[in-house]
Amino acid sequence: FTSTQGTYSARAGKDAFVITPYGLDRQYLEAEDLVLIQGGQKEAGKRPSRSVRLHEAIYAAHTEIESVLIAHPPSI
C-alpha cells in the first residue's frame, strides 16, 4: 500500500499495541512513526489512525490475534 489507505497494528504486550498514524503515507513510515496504545491511552504527541478503537476491540475480544490489517483500497 502507498498513500494513507489502510490501517495496520500489532500487539505489543498484554494491554498494548502499536498502530499506524493518521494522515501519514504508509510508504514512508518509520518505526518511530507508529503510535503506541497502552491501557486505552495513546502515546503523547502522536495521532493514531481513526480506527484505533476498532483495533482495540478486536484485540480485547480475540486474545489469540497478534496483528490487524484493515484495507481501504481506492478501487475494487
PyMOL Python script that loads the backbone (N, CA, C, O; Angstrom):
from pymol import cmd

cmd.read_pdbstr("""\
ATOM      1  N   PHE A   1       0.838  -1.181   0.000  1.00  0.00           N
ATOM      2  CA  PHE A   1       0.000   0.000   0.000  1.00  0.00           C
ATOM      3  C   PHE A   1       0.882   1.243   0.000  1.00  0.00           C
ATOM      4  O   PHE A   1       1.928   1.286   0.646  1.00  0.00           O
ATOM      5  N   THR A   2       0.444   2.222  -0.720  1.00  0.00           N
ATOM      6  CA  THR A   2       1.022   3.553  -0.580  1.00  0.00           C
ATOM      7  C   THR A   2      -0.125   4.492  -0.275  1.00  0.00           C
ATOM      8  O   THR A   2      -1.287   4.098  -0.376  1.00  0.00           O
ATOM      9  N   SER A   3       0.155   5.651   0.074  1.00  0.00           N
ATOM     10  CA  SER A   3      -0.796   6.682   0.491  1.00  0.00           C
ATOM     11  C   SER A   3      -1.256   6.415   1.914  1.00  0.00           C
ATOM     12  O   SER A   3      -0.584   5.693   2.651  1.00  0.00           O
ATOM     13  N   THR A   4      -2.357   6.967   2.306  1.00  0.00           N
ATOM     14  CA  THR A   4      -2.839   6.802   3.672  1.00  0.00           C
ATOM     15  C   THR A   4      -3.941   5.761   3.771  1.00  0.00           C
ATOM     16  O   THR A   4      -4.641   5.698   4.782  1.00  0.00           O
ATOM     17  N   GLN A   5      -4.105   4.951   2.750  1.00  0.00           N
ATOM     18  CA  GLN A   5      -5.170   3.955   2.745  1.00  0.00           C
ATOM     19  C   GLN A   5      -4.780   2.741   3.581  1.00  0.00           C
ATOM     20  O   GLN A   5      -3.691   2.191   3.417  1.00  0.00           O
ATOM     21  N   GLY A   6      -5.658   2.335   4.462  1.00  0.00           N
ATOM     22  CA  GLY A   6      -5.433   1.151   5.274  1.00  0.00           C
ATOM     23  C   GLY A   6      -4.829   1.478   6.625  1.00  0.00           C
ATOM     24  O   GLY A   6      -4.173   2.502   6.814  1.00  0.00           O
ATOM     25  N   THR A   7      -5.075   0.565   7.561  1.00  0.00           N
ATOM     26  CA  THR A   7      -4.558   0.725   8.913  1.00  0.00           C
ATOM     27  C   THR A   7      -3.979  -0.605   9.357  1.00  0.00           C
ATOM     28  O   THR A   7      -4.570  -1.659   9.124  1.00  0.00           O
ATOM     29  N   TYR A   8      -2.835  -0.550   9.989  1.00  0.00           N
ATOM     30  CA  TYR A   8      -2.134  -1.738  10.443  1.00  0.00           C
ATOM     31  C   TYR A   8      -1.816  -1.585  11.922  1.00  0.00           C
ATOM     32  O   TYR A   8      -1.518  -0.488  12.394  1.00  0.00           O
ATOM     33  N   SER A   9      -1.881  -2.690  12.642  1.00  0.00           N
ATOM     34  CA  SER A   9      -1.488  -2.656  14.051  1.00  0.00           C
ATOM     35  C   SER A   9      -0.905  -4.005  14.439  1.00  0.00           C
ATOM     36  O   SER A   9      -1.123  -5.011  13.764  1.00  0.00           O
ATOM     37  N   ALA A  10      -0.160  -4.008  15.541  1.00  0.00           N
ATOM     38  CA  ALA A  10       0.428  -5.237  16.061  1.00  0.00           C
ATOM     39  C   ALA A  10       0.449  -5.162  17.584  1.00  0.00           C
ATOM     40  O   ALA A  10       0.761  -4.129  18.177  1.00  0.00           O
ATOM     41  N   ARG A  11       0.111  -6.279  18.182  1.00  0.00           N
ATOM     42  CA  ARG A  11       0.114  -6.355  19.638  1.00  0.00           C
ATOM     43  C   ARG A  11       1.526  -6.116  20.159  1.00  0.00           C
ATOM     44  O   ARG A  11       2.502  -6.589  19.576  1.00  0.00           O
ATOM     45  N   ALA A  12       1.625  -5.376  21.265  1.00  0.00           N
ATOM     46  CA  ALA A  12       2.926  -5.055  21.857  1.00  0.00           C
ATOM     47  C   ALA A  12       2.910  -5.319  23.359  1.00  0.00           C
ATOM     48  O   ALA A  12       3.533  -4.593  24.133  1.00  0.00           O
ATOM     49  N   GLY A  13       2.199  -6.354  23.756  1.00  0.00           N
ATOM     50  CA  GLY A  13       2.078  -6.688  25.172  1.00  0.00           C
ATOM     51  C   GLY A  13       0.633  -7.002  25.505  1.00  0.00           C
ATOM     52  O   GLY A  13      -0.245  -6.932  24.646  1.00  0.00           O
ATOM     53  N   LYS A  14       0.398  -7.348  26.753  1.00  0.00           N
ATOM     54  CA  LYS A  14      -0.944  -7.764  27.171  1.00  0.00           C
ATOM     55  C   LYS A  14      -2.002  -6.688  26.953  1.00  0.00           C
ATOM     56  O   LYS A  14      -3.105  -6.989  26.500  1.00  0.00           O
ATOM     57  N   ASP A  15      -1.684  -5.463  27.264  1.00  0.00           N
ATOM     58  CA  ASP A  15      -2.650  -4.366  27.187  1.00  0.00           C
ATOM     59  C   ASP A  15      -2.127  -3.242  26.288  1.00  0.00           C
ATOM     60  O   ASP A  15      -2.390  -2.067  26.542  1.00  0.00           O
ATOM     61  N   ALA A  16      -1.378  -3.610  25.229  1.00  0.00           N
ATOM     62  CA  ALA A  16      -0.776  -2.588  24.381  1.00  0.00           C
ATOM     63  C   ALA A  16      -0.659  -3.065  22.941  1.00  0.00           C
ATOM     64  O   ALA A  16      -0.554  -4.262  22.672  1.00  0.00           O
ATOM     65  N   PHE A  17      -0.680  -2.112  22.029  1.00  0.00           N
ATOM     66  CA  PHE A  17      -0.416  -2.394  20.625  1.00  0.00           C
ATOM     67  C   PHE A  17       0.106  -1.134  19.958  1.00  0.00           C
ATOM     68  O   PHE A  17      -0.096  -0.027  20.455  1.00  0.00           O
ATOM     69  N   VAL A  18       0.777  -1.310  18.832  1.00  0.00           N
ATOM     70  CA  VAL A  18       1.200  -0.174  18.019  1.00  0.00           C
ATOM     71  C   VAL A  18       0.301  -0.123  16.799  1.00  0.00           C
ATOM     72  O   VAL A  18      -0.146  -1.158  16.305  1.00  0.00           O
ATOM     73  N   ILE A  19       0.037   1.085  16.313  1.00  0.00           N
ATOM     74  CA  ILE A  19      -0.860   1.278  15.187  1.00  0.00           C
ATOM     75  C   ILE A  19      -0.296   2.372  14.284  1.00  0.00           C
ATOM     76  O   ILE A  19       0.432   3.256  14.736  1.00  0.00           O
ATOM     77  N   THR A  20      -0.644   2.298  13.015  1.00  0.00           N
ATOM     78  CA  THR A  20      -0.204   3.327  12.087  1.00  0.00           C
ATOM     79  C   THR A  20      -0.827   4.670  12.460  1.00  0.00           C
ATOM     80  O   THR A  20      -1.929   4.722  13.006  1.00  0.00           O
ATOM     81  N   PRO A  21      -0.122   5.739  12.166  1.00  0.00           N
ATOM     82  CA  PRO A  21      -0.631   7.068  12.497  1.00  0.00           C
ATOM     83  C   PRO A  21      -1.661   7.556  11.481  1.00  0.00           C
ATOM     84  O   PRO A  21      -1.759   7.026  10.374  1.00  0.00           O
ATOM     85  N   TYR A  22      -2.404   8.546  11.863  1.00  0.00           N
ATOM     86  CA  TYR A  22      -3.376   9.170  10.978  1.00  0.00           C
ATOM     87  C   TYR A  22      -2.662  10.131  10.026  1.00  0.00           C
ATOM     88  O   TYR A  22      -1.824  10.930  10.444  1.00  0.00           O
ATOM     89  N   GLY A  23      -3.007  10.039   8.740  1.00  0.00           N
ATOM     90  CA  GLY A  23      -2.578  11.036   7.772  1.00  0.00           C
ATOM     91  C   GLY A  23      -1.169  10.944   7.225  1.00  0.00           C
ATOM     92  O   GLY A  23      -0.760  11.833   6.479  1.00  0.00           O
ATOM     93  N   LEU A  24      -0.409   9.921   7.555  1.00  0.00           N
ATOM     94  CA  LEU A  24       0.944   9.785   7.005  1.00  0.00           C
ATOM     95  C   LEU A  24       0.959   8.708   5.933  1.00  0.00           C
ATOM     96  O   LEU A  24       0.286   7.686   6.062  1.00  0.00           O
ATOM     97  N   ASP A  25       1.723   8.937   4.882  1.00  0.00           N
ATOM     98  CA  ASP A  25       1.852   7.992   3.779  1.00  0.00           C
ATOM     99  C   ASP A  25       2.522   6.717   4.277  1.00  0.00           C
ATOM    100  O   ASP A  25       3.632   6.758   4.808  1.00  0.00           O
ATOM    101  N   ARG A  26       1.847   5.592   4.105  1.00  0.00           N
ATOM    102  CA  ARG A  26       2.355   4.304   4.595  1.00  0.00           C
ATOM    103  C   ARG A  26       3.682   3.917   3.945  1.00  0.00           C
ATOM    104  O   ARG A  26       4.473   3.184   4.537  1.00  0.00           O
ATOM    105  N   GLN A  27       3.923   4.400   2.748  1.00  0.00           N
ATOM    106  CA  GLN A  27       5.152   4.057   2.043  1.00  0.00           C
ATOM    107  C   GLN A  27       6.391   4.585   2.761  1.00  0.00           C
ATOM    108  O   GLN A  27       7.464   3.990   2.668  1.00  0.00           O
ATOM    109  N   TYR A  28       6.248   5.690   3.469  1.00  0.00           N
ATOM    110  CA  TYR A  28       7.399   6.344   4.072  1.00  0.00           C
ATOM    111  C   TYR A  28       7.463   6.222   5.589  1.00  0.00           C
ATOM    112  O   TYR A  28       8.276   6.897   6.221  1.00  0.00           O
ATOM    113  N   LEU A  29       6.635   5.387   6.182  1.00  0.00           N
ATOM    114  CA  LEU A  29       6.629   5.246   7.640  1.00  0.00           C
ATOM    115  C   LEU A  29       7.928   4.644   8.154  1.00  0.00           C
ATOM    116  O   LEU A  29       8.521   3.764   7.529  1.00  0.00           O
ATOM    117  N   GLU A  30       8.346   5.133   9.288  1.00  0.00           N
ATOM    118  CA  GLU A  30       9.478   4.578  10.021  1.00  0.00           C
ATOM    119  C   GLU A  30       8.928   4.021  11.330  1.00  0.00           C
ATOM    120  O   GLU A  30       7.825   4.385  11.737  1.00  0.00           O
ATOM    121  N   ALA A  31       9.663   3.163  11.981  1.00  0.00           N
ATOM    122  CA  ALA A  31       9.213   2.546  13.230  1.00  0.00           C
ATOM    123  C   ALA A  31       8.797   3.598  14.262  1.00  0.00           C
ATOM    124  O   ALA A  31       7.827   3.399  14.993  1.00  0.00           O
ATOM    125  N   GLU A  32       9.522   4.706  14.322  1.00  0.00           N
ATOM    126  CA  GLU A  32       9.205   5.740  15.306  1.00  0.00           C
ATOM    127  C   GLU A  32       7.916   6.498  14.993  1.00  0.00           C
ATOM    128  O   GLU A  32       7.430   7.253  15.836  1.00  0.00           O
ATOM    129  N   ASP A  33       7.351   6.311  13.791  1.00  0.00           N
ATOM    130  CA  ASP A  33       6.077   6.944  13.435  1.00  0.00           C
ATOM    131  C   ASP A  33       4.876   6.202  14.016  1.00  0.00           C
ATOM    132  O   ASP A  33       3.802   6.784  14.173  1.00  0.00           O
ATOM    133  N   LEU A  34       5.054   4.922  14.334  1.00  0.00           N
ATOM    134  CA  LEU A  34       3.952   4.136  14.885  1.00  0.00           C
ATOM    135  C   LEU A  34       3.534   4.698  16.231  1.00  0.00           C
ATOM    136  O   LEU A  34       4.345   5.270  16.959  1.00  0.00           O
ATOM    137  N   VAL A  35       2.264   4.531  16.553  1.00  0.00           N
ATOM    138  CA  VAL A  35       1.713   5.093  17.788  1.00  0.00           C
ATOM    139  C   VAL A  35       1.442   3.963  18.785  1.00  0.00           C
ATOM    140  O   VAL A  35       0.714   3.021  18.472  1.00  0.00           O
ATOM    141  N   LEU A  36       2.010   4.053  19.951  1.00  0.00           N
ATOM    142  CA  LEU A  36       1.770   3.069  20.998  1.00  0.00           C
ATOM    143  C   LEU A  36       0.448   3.389  21.691  1.00  0.00           C
ATOM    144  O   LEU A  36       0.210   4.518  22.118  1.00  0.00           O
ATOM    145  N   ILE A  37      -0.402   2.375  21.793  1.00  0.00           N
ATOM    146  CA  ILE A  37      -1.649   2.484  22.548  1.00  0.00           C
ATOM    147  C   ILE A  37      -1.495   1.533  23.728  1.00  0.00           C
ATOM    148  O   ILE A  37      -1.326   0.329  23.538  1.00  0.00           O
ATOM    149  N   GLN A  38      -1.553   2.062  24.929  1.00  0.00           N
ATOM    150  CA  GLN A  38      -1.367   1.232  26.120  1.00  0.00           C
ATOM    151  C   GLN A  38      -2.413   1.618  27.154  1.00  0.00           C
ATOM    152  O   GLN A  38      -2.546   2.784  27.527  1.00  0.00           O
ATOM    153  N   GLY A  39      -3.151   0.615  27.606  1.00  0.00           N
ATOM    154  CA  GLY A  39      -4.193   0.873  28.593  1.00  0.00           C
ATOM    155  C   GLY A  39      -5.254   1.838  28.082  1.00  0.00           C
ATOM    156  O   GLY A  39      -5.845   2.586  28.860  1.00  0.00           O
ATOM    157  N   GLY A  40      -5.496   1.821  26.776  1.00  0.00           N
ATOM    158  CA  GLY A  40      -6.505   2.686  26.181  1.00  0.00           C
ATOM    159  C   GLY A  40      -6.051   4.109  25.928  1.00  0.00           C
ATOM    160  O   GLY A  40      -6.839   4.940  25.478  1.00  0.00           O
ATOM    161  N   GLN A  41      -4.778   4.403  26.215  1.00  0.00           N
ATOM    162  CA  GLN A  41      -4.245   5.755  26.035  1.00  0.00           C
ATOM    163  C   GLN A  41      -3.225   5.778  24.908  1.00  0.00           C
ATOM    164  O   GLN A  41      -2.412   4.863  24.776  1.00  0.00           O
ATOM    165  N   LYS A  42      -3.272   6.831  24.094  1.00  0.00           N
ATOM    166  CA  LYS A  42      -2.308   6.963  23.006  1.00  0.00           C
ATOM    167  C   LYS A  42      -1.007   7.561  23.503  1.00  0.00           C
ATOM    168  O   LYS A  42      -0.959   8.241  24.528  1.00  0.00           O
ATOM    169  N   GLU A  43       0.026   7.294  22.764  1.00  0.00           N
ATOM    170  CA  GLU A  43       1.344   7.852  23.055  1.00  0.00           C
ATOM    171  C   GLU A  43       1.288   9.379  22.920  1.00  0.00           C
ATOM    172  O   GLU A  43       0.726   9.900  21.957  1.00  0.00           O
ATOM    173  N   ALA A  44       1.855  10.066  23.859  1.00  0.00           N
ATOM    174  CA  ALA A  44       1.832  11.534  23.871  1.00  0.00           C
ATOM    175  C   ALA A  44       2.465  12.108  22.610  1.00  0.00           C
ATOM    176  O   ALA A  44       3.523  11.658  22.168  1.00  0.00           O
ATOM    177  N   GLY A  45       1.805  13.103  22.042  1.00  0.00           N
ATOM    178  CA  GLY A  45       2.337  13.804  20.886  1.00  0.00           C
ATOM    179  C   GLY A  45       2.122  13.136  19.553  1.00  0.00           C
ATOM    180  O   GLY A  45       2.598  13.631  18.531  1.00  0.00           O
ATOM    181  N   LYS A  46       1.411  12.014  19.539  1.00  0.00           N
ATOM    182  CA  LYS A  46       1.169  11.299  18.292  1.00  0.00           C
ATOM    183  C   LYS A  46      -0.325  11.151  18.049  1.00  0.00           C
ATOM    184  O   LYS A  46      -1.125  11.198  18.983  1.00  0.00           O
ATOM    185  N   ARG A  47      -0.689  10.973  16.789  1.00  0.00           N
ATOM    186  CA  ARG A  47      -2.098  10.874  16.403  1.00  0.00           C
ATOM    187  C   ARG A  47      -2.346   9.520  15.725  1.00  0.00           C
ATOM    188  O   ARG A  47      -1.929   9.323  14.584  1.00  0.00           O
ATOM    189  N   PRO A  48      -3.017   8.588  16.408  1.00  0.00           N
ATOM    190  CA  PRO A  48      -3.249   7.261  15.833  1.00  0.00           C
ATOM    191  C   PRO A  48      -4.316   7.289  14.740  1.00  0.00           C
ATOM    192  O   PRO A  48      -5.065   8.258  14.609  1.00  0.00           O
ATOM    193  N   SER A  49      -4.372   6.234  13.975  1.00  0.00           N
ATOM    194  CA  SER A  49      -5.423   6.058  12.983  1.00  0.00           C
ATOM    195  C   SER A  49      -6.796   6.246  13.626  1.00  0.00           C
ATOM    196  O   SER A  49      -6.984   5.972  14.811  1.00  0.00           O
ATOM    197  N   ARG A  50      -7.736   6.709  12.836  1.00  0.00           N
ATOM    198  CA  ARG A  50      -9.093   6.902  13.354  1.00  0.00           C
ATOM    199  C   ARG A  50      -9.774   5.584  13.706  1.00  0.00           C
ATOM    200  O   ARG A  50     -10.777   5.588  14.419  1.00  0.00           O
ATOM    201  N   SER A  51      -9.256   4.463  13.228  1.00  0.00           N
ATOM    202  CA  SER A  51      -9.866   3.167  13.553  1.00  0.00           C
ATOM    203  C   SER A  51      -9.230   2.512  14.776  1.00  0.00           C
ATOM    204  O   SER A  51      -9.354   1.302  14.964  1.00  0.00           O
ATOM    205  N   VAL A  52      -8.559   3.290  15.596  1.00  0.00           N
ATOM    206  CA  VAL A  52      -7.868   2.766  16.764  1.00  0.00           C
ATOM    207  C   VAL A  52      -8.812   1.994  17.691  1.00  0.00           C
ATOM    208  O   VAL A  52      -8.420   0.960  18.231  1.00  0.00           O
ATOM    209  N   ARG A  53     -10.017   2.462  17.884  1.00  0.00           N
ATOM    210  CA  ARG A  53     -10.953   1.780  18.799  1.00  0.00           C
ATOM    211  C   ARG A  53     -11.405   0.434  18.232  1.00  0.00           C
ATOM    212  O   ARG A  53     -11.649  -0.504  18.991  1.00  0.00           O
ATOM    213  N   LEU A  54     -11.517   0.331  16.922  1.00  0.00           N
ATOM    214  CA  LEU A  54     -11.858  -0.954  16.300  1.00  0.00           C
ATOM    215  C   LEU A  54     -10.733  -1.956  16.546  1.00  0.00           C
ATOM    216  O   LEU A  54     -10.996  -3.096  16.930  1.00  0.00           O
ATOM    217  N   HIS A  55      -9.502  -1.552  16.332  1.00  0.00           N
ATOM    218  CA  HIS A  55      -8.359  -2.432  16.579  1.00  0.00           C
ATOM    219  C   HIS A  55      -8.325  -2.843  18.052  1.00  0.00           C
ATOM    220  O   HIS A  55      -8.095  -4.009  18.373  1.00  0.00           O
ATOM    221  N   GLU A  56      -8.555  -1.884  18.932  1.00  0.00           N
ATOM    222  CA  GLU A  56      -8.562  -2.164  20.370  1.00  0.00           C
ATOM    223  C   GLU A  56      -9.629  -3.205  20.722  1.00  0.00           C
ATOM    224  O   GLU A  56      -9.376  -4.107  21.520  1.00  0.00           O
ATOM    225  N   ALA A  57     -10.815  -3.082  20.133  1.00  0.00           N
ATOM    226  CA  ALA A  57     -11.903  -4.029  20.393  1.00  0.00           C
ATOM    227  C   ALA A  57     -11.566  -5.424  19.869  1.00  0.00           C
ATOM    228  O   ALA A  57     -11.889  -6.424  20.511  1.00  0.00           O
ATOM    229  N   ILE A  58     -10.929  -5.493  18.723  1.00  0.00           N
ATOM    230  CA  ILE A  58     -10.533  -6.795  18.163  1.00  0.00           C
ATOM    231  C   ILE A  58      -9.537  -7.483  19.087  1.00  0.00           C
ATOM    232  O   ILE A  58      -9.687  -8.669  19.379  1.00  0.00           O
ATOM    233  N   TYR A  59      -8.529  -6.760  19.549  1.00  0.00           N
ATOM    234  CA  TYR A  59      -7.546  -7.346  20.462  1.00  0.00           C
ATOM    235  C   TYR A  59      -8.182  -7.798  21.775  1.00  0.00           C
ATOM    236  O   TYR A  59      -7.823  -8.847  22.309  1.00  0.00           O
ATOM    237  N   ALA A  60      -9.110  -7.024  22.290  1.00  0.00           N
ATOM    238  CA  ALA A  60      -9.770  -7.374  23.547  1.00  0.00           C
ATOM    239  C   ALA A  60     -10.633  -8.624  23.397  1.00  0.00           C
ATOM    240  O   ALA A  60     -10.676  -9.459  24.301  1.00  0.00           O
ATOM    241  N   ALA A  61     -11.308  -8.757  22.279  1.00  0.00           N
ATOM    242  CA  ALA A  61     -12.211  -9.887  22.060  1.00  0.00           C
ATOM    243  C   ALA A  61     -11.491 -11.156  21.609  1.00  0.00           C
ATOM    244  O   ALA A  61     -12.003 -12.260  21.795  1.00  0.00           O
ATOM    245  N   HIS A  62     -10.320 -11.003  21.025  1.00  0.00           N
ATOM    246  CA  HIS A  62      -9.602 -12.144  20.450  1.00  0.00           C
ATOM    247  C   HIS A  62      -8.147 -12.126  20.911  1.00  0.00           C
ATOM    248  O   HIS A  62      -7.268 -11.628  20.208  1.00  0.00           O
ATOM    249  N   THR A  63      -7.910 -12.666  22.081  1.00  0.00           N
ATOM    250  CA  THR A  63      -6.562 -12.617  22.664  1.00  0.00           C
ATOM    251  C   THR A  63      -5.519 -13.372  21.847  1.00  0.00           C
ATOM    252  O   THR A  63      -4.320 -13.163  22.036  1.00  0.00           O
ATOM    253  N   GLU A  64      -5.953 -14.240  20.950  1.00  0.00           N
ATOM    254  CA  GLU A  64      -5.015 -15.000  20.119  1.00  0.00           C
ATOM    255  C   GLU A  64      -4.503 -14.193  18.928  1.00  0.00           C
ATOM    256  O   GLU A  64      -3.518 -14.584  18.300  1.00  0.00           O
ATOM    257  N   ILE A  65      -5.147 -13.085  18.610  1.00  0.00           N
ATOM    258  CA  ILE A  65      -4.756 -12.275  17.452  1.00  0.00           C
ATOM    259  C   ILE A  65      -3.566 -11.401  17.821  1.00  0.00           C
ATOM    260  O   ILE A  65      -3.557 -10.751  18.866  1.00  0.00           O
ATOM    261  N   GLU A  66      -2.567 -11.395  16.953  1.00  0.00           N
ATOM    262  CA  GLU A  66      -1.344 -10.630  17.194  1.00  0.00           C
ATOM    263  C   GLU A  66      -1.227  -9.394  16.315  1.00  0.00           C
ATOM    264  O   GLU A  66      -0.440  -8.497  16.618  1.00  0.00           O
ATOM    265  N   SER A  67      -2.004  -9.328  15.217  1.00  0.00           N
ATOM    266  CA  SER A  67      -1.957  -8.156  14.354  1.00  0.00           C
ATOM    267  C   SER A  67      -3.276  -8.015  13.606  1.00  0.00           C
ATOM    268  O   SER A  67      -4.018  -8.982  13.434  1.00  0.00           O
ATOM    269  N   VAL A  68      -3.554  -6.778  13.160  1.00  0.00           N
ATOM    270  CA  VAL A  68      -4.785  -6.472  12.442  1.00  0.00           C
ATOM    271  C   VAL A  68      -4.439  -5.615  11.244  1.00  0.00           C
ATOM    272  O   VAL A  68      -3.653  -4.674  11.354  1.00  0.00           O
ATOM    273  N   LEU A  69      -5.018  -5.934  10.110  1.00  0.00           N
ATOM    274  CA  LEU A  69      -4.858  -5.153   8.891  1.00  0.00           C
ATOM    275  C   LEU A  69      -6.243  -4.813   8.370  1.00  0.00           C
ATOM    276  O   LEU A  69      -7.065  -5.703   8.151  1.00  0.00           O
ATOM    277  N   ILE A  70      -6.502  -3.532   8.172  1.00  0.00           N
ATOM    278  CA  ILE A  70      -7.766  -3.098   7.591  1.00  0.00           C
ATOM    279  C   ILE A  70      -7.421  -2.348   6.312  1.00  0.00           C
ATOM    280  O   ILE A  70      -6.781  -1.297   6.354  1.00  0.00           O
ATOM    281  N   ALA A  71      -7.846  -2.890   5.182  1.00  0.00           N
ATOM    282  CA  ALA A  71      -7.542  -2.293   3.884  1.00  0.00           C
ATOM    283  C   ALA A  71      -8.652  -1.340   3.450  1.00  0.00           C
ATOM    284  O   ALA A  71      -9.833  -1.590   3.689  1.00  0.00           O
ATOM    285  N   HIS A  72      -8.253  -0.255   2.814  1.00  0.00           N
ATOM    286  CA  HIS A  72      -9.178   0.716   2.240  1.00  0.00           C
ATOM    287  C   HIS A  72      -8.746   0.948   0.798  1.00  0.00           C
ATOM    288  O   HIS A  72      -8.254   2.029   0.475  1.00  0.00           O
ATOM    289  N   PRO A  73      -8.919  -0.041  -0.076  1.00  0.00           N
ATOM    290  CA  PRO A  73      -8.421   0.115  -1.451  1.00  0.00           C
ATOM    291  C   PRO A  73      -9.160   1.241  -2.171  1.00  0.00           C
ATOM    292  O   PRO A  73     -10.355   1.443  -1.957  1.00  0.00           O
ATOM    293  N   PRO A  74      -8.445   1.969  -3.023  1.00  0.00           N
ATOM    294  CA  PRO A  74      -9.064   3.074  -3.750  1.00  0.00           C
ATOM    295  C   PRO A  74     -10.081   2.597  -4.779  1.00  0.00           C
ATOM    296  O   PRO A  74     -10.973   3.354  -5.163  1.00  0.00           O
ATOM    297  N   SER A  75      -9.959   1.364  -5.226  1.00  0.00           N
ATOM    298  CA  SER A  75     -10.944   0.804  -6.152  1.00  0.00           C
ATOM    299  C   SER A  75     -11.034  -0.692  -5.925  1.00  0.00           C
ATOM    300  O   SER A  75     -10.103  -1.323  -5.425  1.00  0.00           O
ATOM    301  N   ILE A  76     -12.165  -1.237  -6.300  1.00  0.00           N
ATOM    302  CA  ILE A  76     -12.385  -2.675  -6.102  1.00  0.00           C
ATOM    303  C   ILE A  76     -12.361  -3.390  -7.416  1.00  0.00           C
ATOM    304  O   ILE A  76     -12.528  -4.609  -7.459  1.00  0.00           O
TER     305      ILE A  76
END
""", "prot")
cmd.dss("prot")
cmd.show_as("cartoon", "prot")
cmd.util.cbc("prot")
cmd.orient("prot")
